[in-house]
């Protein structure tokens, strides 16, 4: 059974018999929910994102900030198994420890402190690829990922211009990173950096 583009079983996040995620307005129509979510997250994205130590708790606060008006579980790790396109994401019981590891990887990469463009994009690509494979939230991992790396970019002086994302290239690069090939993602992230 597929829920919101994800494969899941007996999904407690959805209204029974539907693929519509339970939400604060109790909207049952998926298209209406999608419009409401877009409107609210666009408004929240215009506000300053939460400050923090660039750790798992900070990442959860970013997700909560963006989706707090829509979902009661915003900022909380998912409790169900999910997959997409035949690729399984991290099992719920392993999310917390996997998040600790991926943020340790980010720190070791030097991406948070470097002034070298190549080291920054390489470190962010590795972090983003691993973070995407974990998929810690039930929904809206992608938007949270991009918002978070934008915060990292602002801190380090490597600012991203996500208006330039080309989905036909970026999405396959994310899929390749799931299989361990970070070169396409590194290339795509480099193209998104403002000169």
C-alpha positions in Angstrom: 0.0 0.0 0.0 1.4 3.5 -0.8 0.8 6.6 1.3 1.8 10.0 0.0 4.2 8.4 -2.4 5.7 6.2 0.3 5.2 2.5 0.8 3.9 1.8 4.3 1.7 -0.6 6.1 -1.3 0.2 8.4 0.0 3.8 8.6 -1.3 5.4 11.8 -0.3 8.8 10.4 -3.1 8.6 7.8 -6.9 8.7 8.2 -8.2 5.1 8.1 -8.9 3.9 4.5 -7.1 6.9 3.0 -3.7 8.1 2.0 -4.3 11.5 3.6 -2.1 12.4 6.5 -3.8 13.3 9.8 -3.5 17.0 10.2 -4.5 19.7 12.6 -7.4 21.0 10.5 -8.7 17.4 10.0 -8.7 17.9 6.3 -9.5 14.6 4.5 -9.0 15.7 0.9 -5.4 15.3 -0.1 -5.4 18.2 -2.5 -6.8 20.6 0.1 -4.2 19.4 2.6 -1.4 19.9 0.1 -2.6 23.5 -0.5 -2.9 24.2 3.2 0.5 22.7 3.9 2.2 24.7 1.1 0.6 28.0 2.3 1.5 27.5 5.9 5.1 26.2 5.3 5.7 29.1 2.9 4.7 31.5 5.6 6.8 29.8 8.2 9.8 29.7 5.8 9.7 33.5 5.6 10.3 33.6 9.4 13.8 33.1 10.7 14.6 29.4 11.1 15.5 28.2 14.6 19.1 28.7 15.7 21.0 25.8 17.1 24.1 23.7 17.3 23.6 22.0 13.9 22.8 18.7 15.7 19.8 16.4 15.6 17.8 18.5 18.1 18.4 21.5 15.9 17.3 19.6 12.8 14.1 18.5 14.6 13.4 22.1 15.5 13.6 23.2 11.9 11.1 20.5 10.8 8.8 21.5 13.7 9.1 25.2 12.7 8.1 24.5 9.1 5.2 22.1 9.8 3.9 23.1 13.2 0.7 24.5 11.8 -0.1 21.4 9.9 0.9 18.2 11.8 1.0 17.4 15.5 4.0 15.2 14.9 6.1 18.0 13.3 9.7 17.7 14.6 9.2 14.1 15.9 10.9 11.1 14.4 8.6 8.7 12.6 7.4 5.5 14.2 6.6 3.5 11.1 8.7 1.8 8.5 8.6 3.5 5.1 10.2 3.1 1.7 10.0 4.9 -1.7 10.7 3.6 -5.1 11.7 0.2 -3.6 14.4 1.8 -1.3 13.8 1.2 2.4 14.5 4.1 4.8 16.0 3.7 8.2 14.0 1.5 10.6 12.2 3.6 13.2 14.1 2.0 16.1 17.4 3.1 14.5 16.6 6.7 13.6 18.0 8.4 16.7 21.3 6.6 16.6 21.6 7.0 12.9 20.9 10.8 13.3 23.7 11.0 15.8 26.0 9.3 13.4 25.1 11.5 10.4 25.6 14.7 12.4 29.0 13.4 13.6 29.8 12.8 9.9 28.8 16.4 9.2 31.2 17.7 11.9 34.1 15.4 10.7 33.6 16.5 7.1 34.7 20.1 7.9 31.7 21.5 6.0 30.7 23.6 9.1 34.0 25.3 9.3 35.7 25.3 5.9 36.2 28.2 3.6 36.9 25.8 0.7 34.0 25.4 -1.7 35.0 21.9 -2.8 35.2 20.7 0.8 31.9 22.3 1.7 30.0 20.8 -1.2 31.5 17.4 -0.7 30.7 17.4 3.0 27.2 18.6 2.5 26.6 16.0 -0.2 27.7 13.2 2.1 25.6 14.6 4.9 22.5 15.1 2.7 22.8 11.7 1.1 22.9 10.0 4.5 20.2 12.2 6.0 17.9 11.4 3.1 18.5 7.6 3.5 17.5 8.0 7.2 14.3 10.0 6.3 13.6 10.6 10.0 10.2 12.2 9.6 7.0 10.7 8.3 6.7 13.4 5.6 8.4 16.5 4.3 12.0 15.4 4.8 13.1 17.0 1.5 12.0 20.5 2.5 13.6 20.2 5.9 16.8 19.0 4.4 17.1 21.9 2.0 16.1 24.4 4.8 18.7 23.0 7.1 21.6 23.0 4.5 20.6 26.6 3.7 21.2 27.4 7.4 24.6 25.7 7.2 25.4 27.6 4.0 24.4 30.9 5.6 26.7 30.1 8.6 29.7 29.2 6.5 29.2 31.9 3.8 28.3 29.4 1.1 24.8 30.5 0.2 22.4 28.3 -1.8 20.0 29.5 -4.4 17.4 26.8 -4.4 15.3 28.6 -7.0 17.9 27.2 -9.5 17.2 23.5 -8.6 16.5 21.5 -11.7 14.4 18.6 -10.5 15.3 16.5 -13.6 18.9 16.5 -12.4 18.6 17.0 -8.6 16.2 14.1 -7.9 18.3 11.5 -9.8 21.4 12.9 -7.9 19.6 12.3 -4.6 18.7 8.8 -5.8 22.3 8.1 -6.8 23.4 9.2 -3.3 21.1 6.6 -1.8 23.2 4.0 -3.6 26.4 5.6 -2.4 27.3 7.7 -5.5 27.8 11.2 -4.2 29.4 12.7 -7.3 26.1 13.8 -9.0 24.8 15.3 -5.8 28.1 17.2 -5.1 27.9 18.5 -8.7 24.3 19.7 -8.3 24.9 21.3 -4.9 27.9 23.2 -6.4 25.7 24.6 -9.2 23.3 25.9 -6.5 25.9 27.9 -4.7 25.8 31.7 -5.3 29.0 33.0 -6.8 
